[in-house]
Amino acid sequence: MIHRLSVLLLLPALAQAAASAADPFQLSGSFRARYESLSGQPRATVKEADQWLSLRTLVAATYDAGPLRFGAELQDSRVYLADKASAISSNDVNTVELVQAYVATTIKDPAGPGSRFDAQAGRFTLNLGSRRLVAADDYRNTTSGSTGVRLDLRRADGGTATAFYVLPQTRLPDGLAAVLDNDIRWDRESSAAVLYGGVLTTPRRIAGGAVDMMWLQFNERDAPGRPTRDRRLQTFDLRWFRDPKPGSWDWEIETAFQDGRASTGTSASAAVKSVAADFEHLRVGYQWPGGWKPRLGVEVDRASGEDSGAKSHRFDTLFGMRRSDFAPSGLYNLVGRANIFSPGLRFEATPTPRLDLMATVRALYLASPRDAFSTTGIKDAKGLAGEHAGTQFDTRLRYWLVPKRLRLDVGGIVLAKGRFLQEAPGVRNDGDVKFFNIAVQAQF
């Protein structure tokens, strides 16, 4: 441990020396230590009260060789204090992993002056559109990597087009014992899981906003030792948005429709259903100018859930992130983009360049009372426990202890349980959910 800390302390000096010695070579990275605690866990399958200490180290290097650029990123994600009764998985642990190793090139002015074409191949992280369907999650202790090809065209007027074909990496280790031991196993990819599609973004000319149009195809099948739900999902996504700006209104309207087929479980005998699912996101807000730049917004999210019909209506968020809309993953991991209807209010402010604040309140309902609530796995097949899961209060404070170098992140959540989380079959009702996290992140 002392040796690793010594290396981390030396990395900023090494990065500065490398950058000054040869401009084409750049070295950067970060180290984050985060403590999380939770009580009032409603899932009876894991501990009612738990705590984790997660450590994440990222080191990235790029080399610009003129017509070609080479990049690599090493990630080391570990969790301590968890045990066999914890809700821990490969989403939280991924030790000594080369999540990126790619070659890229750029062609300037291919579609007129000011345009740009980029091509990338190898291992890389992928962020698309609103990041609700495909994202390299930053809050989560691990990220999502892919292997394949990405092509991007950017016009001078701000319009963009993206096409990609990738094999999502399977994070390892994935067994509970190996995860708890922070074992080192290389992630792998195969043709058993394929994601491809495209995104078009218009210039910001439609009432001051831009439009995203995205199409995704995700195919997976069983691989040796790895049963899956054999999903073949096609997702169409449309988004109209205007980013927050002092002294003006902002908005975001996004809707996605998903079809295809998927098994109801991972066993070979699981029934296969055709899919007809959807999700919607609405955001409207206003940011006042000057001072703290306070912003107040109204948000509504809905993702469809299962019913008793012949088709599957549970929306699959694929590789999307959840923190910016709902709540943290990690130890909390109760609220995501599945079988949910959630209106809410959001307040944000930046009192100083070093300090930003956020507070939200959300009502949480089941979109379908017979399906599992969001990502909890808690289900009332008869629908007798109602639709109200609870009310979530979420706060966060971030402060740069050293500007652009060292940041403190403190947050807390109270989920006041509603009728569903008090009465659903098998639920643990030991009071409201209380979650706390504090993190320090160093960047170089």
Legacy VTK file of the C-alpha trace (Angstrom):
# vtk DataFile Version 3.0
C-alpha trace
ASCII
DATASET POLYDATA
POINTS 444 float
0.000 0.000 0.000
2.815 2.441 0.903
4.513 1.710 -2.411
1.299 2.454 -4.352
0.785 5.732 -2.478
4.374 6.757 -3.225
3.827 6.149 -6.935
0.603 8.194 -6.855
2.385 11.113 -5.199
5.079 11.034 -7.884
2.671 10.883 -10.851
2.017 14.657 -11.089
5.754 15.328 -11.294
6.209 12.603 -13.893
3.343 13.987 -15.971
4.775 17.513 -15.878
8.212 16.255 -16.866
6.799 14.206 -19.745
4.727 17.084 -21.101
7.618 19.554 -20.965
10.120 17.119 -22.505
8.031 16.216 -25.556
4.789 17.978 -26.516
3.364 15.047 -28.549
3.271 12.893 -25.398
0.703 13.688 -22.713
0.160 11.914 -19.399
-2.812 12.538 -17.104
-4.813 10.766 -14.469
-6.752 10.848 -11.225
-7.106 9.091 -7.897
-10.400 8.979 -6.004
-11.108 7.634 -2.529
-14.793 7.455 -1.579
-16.526 6.303 1.607
-20.200 5.331 1.430
-22.637 4.211 4.133
-26.267 3.126 3.919
-28.992 2.098 6.356
-32.637 1.139 5.872
-31.865 -1.090 2.870
-35.265 -2.335 1.571
-33.854 -5.417 -0.205
-33.940 -8.437 2.097
-31.278 -10.240 0.033
-28.469 -7.954 1.224
-27.403 -6.218 4.447
-29.771 -3.693 6.031
-26.820 -1.433 6.903
-23.520 -1.413 5.034
-20.424 0.644 4.318
-17.798 0.655 1.566
-14.489 2.291 0.870
-13.847 2.457 -2.877
-10.576 3.461 -4.523
-10.248 4.327 -8.206
-7.035 5.172 -10.030
-6.940 6.244 -13.686
-3.772 6.867 -15.698
-4.079 7.934 -19.351
-1.403 8.552 -21.956
-1.611 9.872 -25.528
1.009 10.240 -28.237
0.454 12.406 -31.315
2.540 11.018 -34.172
1.210 13.411 -36.810
-1.301 11.581 -38.986
-2.006 9.083 -36.190
-2.679 9.465 -32.463
-2.243 6.657 -29.950
-3.996 6.509 -26.606
-4.193 4.200 -23.607
-5.850 4.333 -20.189
-5.261 2.058 -17.224
-7.956 1.787 -14.556
-7.688 0.232 -11.112
-10.982 0.077 -9.153
-11.173 -1.602 -5.743
-13.643 -1.822 -2.855
-12.864 -2.494 0.800
-15.049 -3.057 3.928
-17.676 -5.015 1.946
-18.497 -8.661 2.757
-20.525 -11.597 1.426
-23.829 -9.954 2.440
-23.034 -6.730 0.543
-24.682 -5.732 -2.735
-21.336 -5.653 -4.529
-20.588 -6.760 -8.092
-18.286 -6.246 -11.064
-19.909 -2.806 -11.408
-17.792 -1.794 -8.415
-14.505 -3.700 -8.816
-12.228 -3.852 -11.865
-8.568 -4.125 -10.962
-5.605 -3.217 -13.194
-7.584 -2.983 -16.424
-6.524 -1.452 -19.747
-9.909 0.108 -20.515
-8.556 2.101 -23.472
-5.923 1.237 -26.087
-6.672 2.860 -29.433
-5.367 4.537 -32.554
-7.078 7.602 -34.014
-6.704 10.002 -36.927
-8.214 13.329 -37.998
-8.933 14.759 -41.443
-9.516 18.503 -41.530
-12.039 20.274 -43.783
-13.548 17.141 -45.426
-16.986 18.791 -45.716
-15.879 22.368 -46.208
-13.800 24.859 -44.202
-14.061 24.328 -40.452
-15.306 20.734 -40.703
-13.514 17.760 -39.199
-13.582 13.968 -39.555
-12.279 11.683 -36.767
-11.777 7.917 -36.845
-10.932 5.773 -33.811
-10.259 2.036 -33.540
-9.328 -0.270 -30.666
-10.452 -0.186 -27.058
-12.143 3.027 -25.921
-14.928 4.457 -23.776
-18.119 5.657 -25.438
-20.448 8.566 -24.577
-23.430 9.189 -26.870
-26.144 11.848 -26.836
-27.582 12.457 -23.369
-25.580 9.470 -22.040
-28.813 7.867 -20.809
-28.309 4.864 -23.098
-24.540 4.672 -23.658
-22.034 6.258 -21.275
-18.692 5.901 -19.548
-20.115 6.395 -16.054
-17.992 8.706 -13.897
-19.713 8.319 -10.519
-19.603 4.514 -10.608
-16.333 3.039 -9.388
-15.840 1.304 -12.750
-16.395 2.509 -16.293
-17.816 0.854 -19.417
-15.302 0.075 -22.152
-15.808 -1.183 -25.707
-13.686 -2.570 -28.530
-14.388 -1.567 -32.114
-14.567 1.417 -34.464
-16.018 4.924 -34.141
-16.373 7.564 -36.888
-17.294 11.220 -36.262
-17.996 14.089 -38.654
-18.327 17.637 -37.306
-19.496 20.442 -39.567
-18.512 24.071 -39.177
-22.098 24.991 -38.201
-21.996 22.634 -35.186
-23.883 19.716 -36.698
-22.378 16.281 -36.043
-22.764 12.688 -37.237
-21.440 9.602 -35.439
-21.372 5.944 -36.475
-19.910 3.071 -34.444
-19.611 -0.705 -34.189
-18.294 -2.070 -30.895
-18.092 -5.156 -28.705
-18.875 -4.094 -25.106
-16.268 -5.366 -22.686
-17.348 -7.828 -20.002
-15.945 -6.634 -16.683
-13.986 -9.195 -14.675
-13.820 -10.535 -12.052
-17.558 -11.180 -11.767
-17.883 -13.876 -9.072
-18.668 -12.621 -5.544
-15.577 -14.147 -3.927
-13.264 -12.756 -6.616
-14.886 -9.307 -6.421
-14.505 -9.190 -2.631
-10.841 -10.188 -2.989
-10.256 -7.486 -5.657
-8.820 -10.176 -7.935
-6.974 -9.147 -11.087
-8.587 -10.556 -14.239
-8.522 -8.972 -17.665
-11.840 -7.865 -19.145
-12.837 -9.544 -22.362
-14.993 -8.925 -25.396
-16.487 -11.272 -27.973
-18.991 -11.388 -30.807
-21.530 -12.739 -28.281
-22.319 -9.085 -27.448
-22.429 -6.405 -30.162
-23.574 -2.782 -30.080
-23.784 -0.582 -33.177
-25.683 2.443 -34.454
-25.459 6.143 -35.189
-26.233 9.631 -33.858
-27.107 12.835 -35.744
-27.072 16.218 -33.984
-28.370 19.402 -35.582
-26.922 22.879 -35.052
-28.523 24.835 -32.188
-31.020 26.640 -34.391
-34.404 25.279 -33.357
-35.598 27.926 -30.859
-32.005 28.093 -29.636
-31.837 24.344 -29.098
-30.382 21.329 -30.872
-31.883 17.974 -31.808
-30.277 14.541 -31.307
-31.498 11.552 -33.303
-30.028 8.197 -32.308
-30.483 4.584 -33.378
-28.960 1.689 -31.437
-28.900 -2.057 -32.037
-27.736 -4.343 -29.239
-27.420 -8.105 -29.778
-26.248 -10.611 -27.184
-26.255 -14.401 -26.917
-24.963 -17.013 -24.500
-21.219 -17.584 -24.383
-19.403 -20.503 -22.707
-19.885 -20.114 -18.954
-21.872 -16.905 -19.396
-25.655 -17.281 -19.809
-27.497 -14.145 -20.936
-31.035 -12.967 -21.676
-30.296 -13.254 -25.401
-31.377 -9.710 -26.057
-31.856 -8.355 -29.574
-32.967 -4.796 -28.885
-33.427 -1.891 -31.271
-33.750 1.565 -29.706
-34.822 4.805 -31.403
-34.095 7.985 -29.421
-35.081 11.608 -30.121
-33.966 14.559 -27.987
-34.499 18.344 -28.224
-32.444 20.345 -25.736
-31.058 23.723 -24.774
-28.306 23.847 -22.145
-28.570 26.055 -19.031
-27.314 29.608 -19.461
-27.465 32.574 -17.028
-30.511 34.765 -17.648
-32.406 32.305 -19.841
-34.660 29.262 -19.878
-33.304 25.810 -20.654
-35.059 22.588 -21.542
-34.642 18.972 -22.557
-37.276 16.671 -24.033
-36.159 13.121 -24.762
-38.113 10.047 -25.746
-36.987 6.567 -26.741
-38.823 3.538 -28.105
-37.403 0.042 -27.849
-38.423 -3.101 -29.723
-36.991 -6.530 -30.521
-36.978 -9.583 -28.270
-35.473 -10.799 -25.007
-35.690 -13.794 -22.703
-37.388 -13.411 -19.337
-34.327 -14.909 -17.636
-30.872 -16.349 -18.256
-31.804 -20.042 -18.121
-32.093 -22.023 -21.358
-35.778 -22.693 -20.633
-36.707 -19.029 -20.049
-39.542 -17.748 -22.211
-38.705 -15.343 -25.037
-40.906 -12.263 -25.434
-41.118 -9.555 -28.048
-40.307 -6.107 -26.628
-42.267 -2.864 -26.801
-40.835 -0.448 -24.217
-40.237 3.286 -23.911
-38.871 6.039 -21.714
-39.407 9.804 -21.536
-37.479 12.631 -19.902
-38.662 16.239 -19.532
-36.641 19.072 -18.046
-37.502 22.792 -17.902
-35.470 25.258 -15.871
-34.326 28.835 -15.448
-30.902 30.090 -14.335
-30.657 33.552 -12.819
-27.675 35.729 -13.809
-24.973 37.034 -11.515
-23.734 35.946 -8.125
-24.387 32.311 -7.363
-25.991 31.618 -10.766
-28.861 29.772 -9.077
-30.971 27.484 -11.253
-34.351 25.937 -10.492
-35.761 23.205 -12.683
-38.694 20.839 -12.992
-37.974 17.290 -14.141
-40.194 14.332 -15.042
-38.900 10.862 -15.903
-40.808 7.757 -16.893
-39.589 4.314 -18.002
-42.093 1.583 -18.805
-42.404 -1.644 -16.807
-43.768 -5.146 -17.267
-47.432 -6.069 -17.146
-49.303 -9.321 -17.597
-49.402 -9.109 -21.411
-47.654 -11.270 -23.980
-45.057 -8.567 -24.738
-42.251 -7.298 -22.527
-42.644 -3.600 -21.669
-39.717 -3.153 -19.245
-37.352 -0.537 -20.667
-33.670 -1.515 -20.868
-31.302 1.431 -20.342
-28.447 -0.612 -21.905
-25.153 1.058 -20.918
-26.565 4.380 -19.667
-25.609 6.377 -16.578
-28.050 7.282 -13.797
-26.432 9.809 -11.408
-27.336 13.036 -13.227
-31.054 12.151 -13.348
-31.809 9.916 -10.381
-29.245 8.959 -7.749
-25.859 7.289 -7.275
-25.106 3.716 -8.229
-22.502 2.027 -6.031
-23.788 1.159 -2.571
-27.121 3.030 -3.024
-28.118 1.639 -6.434
-31.890 1.683 -5.833
-33.214 4.072 -8.473
-32.560 3.823 -12.207
-34.210 4.082 -15.600
-36.606 1.105 -15.353
-40.263 0.786 -14.298
-40.432 4.240 -12.816
-42.476 7.442 -12.946
-40.755 10.282 -11.130
-41.565 14.020 -11.119
-39.154 16.243 -9.211
-37.548 19.612 -8.517
-33.847 20.425 -8.854
-31.890 23.377 -7.425
-28.303 24.129 -8.422
-25.945 26.995 -7.567
-22.289 27.970 -7.910
-21.485 30.372 -5.055
-17.814 30.555 -6.085
-15.701 29.082 -8.897
-14.530 26.477 -6.353
-17.920 25.520 -4.884
-21.098 24.097 -6.440
-24.281 22.868 -4.766
-27.161 20.630 -5.846
-30.406 19.549 -4.153
-33.308 17.558 -5.572
-36.570 16.132 -4.361
-38.284 13.372 -6.343
-41.517 11.470 -5.938
-40.961 7.832 -6.889
-43.747 5.714 -8.380
-43.878 2.412 -10.251
-44.894 2.778 -13.882
-46.331 -0.748 -13.604
-47.415 -1.973 -10.122
-46.833 -5.654 -11.062
-43.183 -5.249 -12.049
-40.065 -4.854 -9.891
-39.568 -1.248 -8.789
-36.733 0.332 -10.758
-33.425 -1.448 -9.977
-34.344 -2.786 -6.513
-35.625 -6.189 -7.661
-38.542 -5.779 -5.210
-41.762 -6.939 -6.831
-45.444 -7.454 -6.034
-46.754 -9.679 -8.839
-50.366 -9.058 -7.732
-49.976 -5.263 -7.633
-51.545 -4.993 -4.178
-48.786 -2.844 -2.628
-49.679 0.118 -4.818
-47.506 2.352 -6.967
-45.922 4.806 -4.505
-42.351 3.730 -3.698
-41.396 6.846 -1.755
-39.928 10.347 -1.841
-36.210 10.880 -2.364
-34.246 13.895 -1.065
-30.766 14.177 -2.579
-28.070 16.768 -1.798
-24.489 17.251 -3.003
-21.655 19.693 -2.329
-18.419 19.813 -4.319
-15.457 22.027 -3.391
-12.045 22.404 -5.033
-9.585 22.232 -2.136
-6.862 22.963 -4.702
-8.316 24.413 -7.948
-8.293 21.846 -10.786
-6.172 19.489 -8.670
-7.959 18.297 -5.525
-11.743 18.236 -5.028
-13.982 17.274 -2.112
-17.390 15.715 -2.909
-19.969 15.237 -0.135
-23.520 13.967 -0.612
-26.469 12.517 1.221
-29.831 10.933 0.389
-32.944 10.212 2.408
-35.517 7.956 0.758
-38.748 8.217 2.720
-40.374 4.886 1.953
-43.845 4.869 0.480
-46.447 2.148 0.680
-44.783 -0.111 -1.897
-41.414 -0.250 -0.097
-43.250 -0.904 3.181
-45.727 -3.602 2.077
-44.376 -5.411 -1.014
-43.696 -9.154 -0.505
-40.273 -9.872 0.988
-39.429 -6.209 1.568
-37.379 -5.238 4.624
-38.966 -2.276 6.394
-36.443 -1.031 8.965
-37.135 2.664 8.541
-36.294 5.084 5.757
-33.210 4.680 3.594
-30.310 6.932 4.607
-27.232 7.190 2.412
-24.039 9.220 2.846
-20.928 9.543 0.711
-17.743 11.574 0.951
-14.975 11.503 -1.642
-11.671 13.178 -2.350
-10.358 13.185 -5.918
-6.898 14.245 -7.017
-6.219 15.059 -10.685
-3.010 15.585 -12.600
LINES 1 445
444 0 1 2 3 4 5 6 7 8 9 10 11 12 13 14 15 16 17 18 19 20 21 22 23 24 25 26 27 28 29 30 31 32 33 34 35 36 37 38 39 40 41 42 43 44 45 46 47 48 49 50 51 52 53 54 55 56 57 58 59 60 61 62 63 64 65 66 67 68 69 70 71 72 73 74 75 76 77 78 79 80 81 82 83 84 85 86 87 88 89 90 91 92 93 94 95 96 97 98 99 100 101 102 103 104 105 106 107 108 109 110 111 112 113 114 115 116 117 118 119 120 121 122 123 124 125 126 127 128 129 130 131 132 133 134 135 136 137 138 139 140 141 142 143 144 145 146 147 148 149 150 151 152 153 154 155 156 157 158 159 160 161 162 163 164 165 166 167 168 169 170 171 172 173 174 175 176 177 178 179 180 181 182 183 184 185 186 187 188 189 190 191 192 193 194 195 196 197 198 199 200 201 202 203 204 205 206 207 208 209 210 211 212 213 214 215 216 217 218 219 220 221 222 223 224 225 226 227 228 229 230 231 232 233 234 235 236 237 238 239 240 241 242 243 244 245 246 247 248 249 250 251 252 253 254 255 256 257 258 259 260 261 262 263 264 265 266 267 268 269 270 271 272 273 274 275 276 277 278 279 280 281 282 283 284 285 286 287 288 289 290 291 292 293 294 295 296 297 298 299 300 301 302 303 304 305 306 307 308 309 310 311 312 313 314 315 316 317 318 319 320 321 322 323 324 325 326 327 328 329 330 331 332 333 334 335 336 337 338 339 340 341 342 343 344 345 346 347 348 349 350 351 352 353 354 355 356 357 358 359 360 361 362 363 364 365 366 367 368 369 370 371 372 373 374 375 376 377 378 379 380 381 382 383 384 385 386 387 388 389 390 391 392 393 394 395 396 397 398 399 400 401 402 403 404 405 406 407 408 409 410 411 412 413 414 415 416 417 418 419 420 421 422 423 424 425 426 427 428 429 430 431 432 433 434 435 436 437 438 439 440 441 442 443
